[in-house]
Amino acid sequence: MVEALGISLIEFVFYLINFLILVGVLGKFLYRPFINMLDTRRQTIKDAFDSAEATNRKADEKLANYEKRIANVESEGRDIIKEATDQARLKAASIIEEANKQADDIVQKARVEIEQEKESALADVRDQISELALMMAEKIMEKEIEVNGQEQILDQVMEEVGTAKWQN
């Protein structure tokens, strides 16, 4: 069979020994460093995946923390807004109460002033009526007491009241 290929048995053995030596040398100097390089590369890739996984876990934890913070901030914001709204309502109620009190005070003062003005006006009317009565009595005393004369005095006084001659 070896002879059919055109090589002798010695050559075949020599080729076989060379091949085995070549495989041994390549195995020692090339195969093992290649396998070591592949193992190193495999370990590097595994470490990179582990690192990426750890980084993802940290990122997920940070995201969860940020989401909790955001929820807390939103809750605090709602609480602050609620508190401010409540304070504003209390302040508004206080302002309205104060305004109503001031309005009541103003109305009370106005009533007192109106009453004083009314009393003053009544006093003026009484004074004027008194003056009118005195003037009438004076005019009646000047004339003779007769019916026609009294009517004439009354008409004259009324005319003077209409023209406001008797006022100061």
For each residue, the residues with C-beta under 8 A, 3 or more apart:
1: 4 5
2: 5 7 8 9 12
3: 6 7 8 9
4: 1
5: 1 2
6: 3
7: 2 3 11 12 15
8: 2 3 11 12
9: 2 3 12 13
10: 13 14
11: 7 8 14 15
12: 2 7 8 9 15 16
13: 9 10 16 17
14: 10 11 17 18
15: 7 11 12 18 19
16: 12 13 19 20
17: 13 14 20 21
18: 14 15 21 22
19: 15 16 22 23
20: 16 17 23 24
21: 17 18 24 25
22: 18 19 25 26
23: 19 20 26 27
24: 20 21 27 28
25: 21 22 28 29 30
26: 22 23 29 30 31
27: 23 24 30 31 32
28: 24 25 31 32
29: 25 26 32 33
30: 25 26 27 33 34
31: 26 27 28 34 35
32: 27 28 29 35 36
33: 29 30 36 37
34: 30 31 37 38
35: 31 32 38 39
36: 32 33 39 40
37: 33 34 40 41
38: 34 35 41 42
39: 35 36 42 43
40: 36 37 43 44
41: 37 38 44 45
42: 38 39 45 46
43: 39 40 46 47
44: 40 41 47 48
45: 41 42 48 49
46: 42 43 49 50
47: 43 44 50 51
48: 44 45 51 52
49: 45 46 52 53
50: 46 47 53 54
51: 47 48 54 55
52: 48 49 55 56
53: 49 50 56 57
54: 50 51 57 58
55: 51 52 58 59
56: 52 53 59 60
57: 53 54 60 61
58: 54 55 61 62
59: 55 56 62 63
60: 56 57 63 64
61: 57 58 64 65
62: 58 59 65 66
63: 59 60 66 67
64: 60 61 67 68
65: 61 62 68 69
66: 62 63 69 70
67: 63 64 70 71
68: 64 65 71 72
69: 65 66 72 73
70: 66 67 73 74
71: 67 68 74 75
72: 68 69 75 76
73: 69 70 76 77
74: 70 71 77 78
75: 71 72 78 79
76: 72 73 79 80
77: 73 74 80 81
78: 74 75 81 82
79: 75 76 82 83
80: 76 77 83 84
81: 77 78 84 85
82: 78 79 85 86
83: 79 80 86 87
84: 80 81 87 88
85: 81 82 88 89
86: 82 83 89 90
87: 83 84 90 91
88: 84 85 91 92
89: 85 86 92 93
90: 86 87 93 94
91: 87 88 94 95
92: 88 89 95 96
93: 89 90 96 97
94: 90 91 97 98
95: 91 92 98 99
96: 92 93 99 100
97: 93 94 100 101
98: 94 95 101 102
99: 95 96 102 103
100: 96 97 103 104
101: 97 98 104 105
102: 98 99 105 106
103: 99 100 106 107
104: 100 101 107 108
105: 101 102 108 109
106: 102 103 109 110
107: 103 104 110 111
108: 104 105 111 112
109: 105 106 112 113
110: 106 107 113 114
111: 107 108 114 115
112: 108 109 115 116
113: 109 110 116 117
114: 110 111 117 118
115: 111 112 118 119
116: 112 113 119 120
117: 113 114 120 121
118: 114 115 121 122
119: 115 116 122 123
120: 116 117 123 124
121: 117 118 124 125
122: 118 119 125 126
123: 119 120 126 127
124: 120 121 127 128
125: 121 122 128 129
126: 122 123 129 130
127: 123 124 130 131
128: 124 125 131 132 166 167
129: 125 126 132 133
130: 126 127 133 134
131: 127 128 134 135 166
132: 128 129 135 136 157 161 166
133: 129 130 136 137
134: 130 131 137 138
135: 131 132 138 139 157 160 166
136: 132 133 139 140 153 154 157
137: 133 134 140 141
138: 134 135 141 142
139: 135 136 142 143 153 156 157
140: 136 137 143 145 150 153
141: 137 138
142: 138 139
143: 139 140 146 149 150 152 153
144: 149
145: 140 149 150
146: 143 149 150
147: 150 151
148: 151 152
149: 143 144 145 146 152 153
150: 140 143 145 146 147 153 154
151: 147 148 154 155
152: 143 148 149 155 156
153: 136 139 140 143 149 150 156 157
154: 136 150 151 157 158
155: 151 152 158 159
156: 139 152 153 159 160
157: 132 135 136 139 153 154 160 161
158: 154 155 161 162
159: 155 156 162 163
160: 135 156 157 163 165 166
161: 132 157 158 164 166
162: 158 159
163: 159 160
164: 161 167
165: 160
166: 128 131 132 135 160 161
167: 128 164
168:
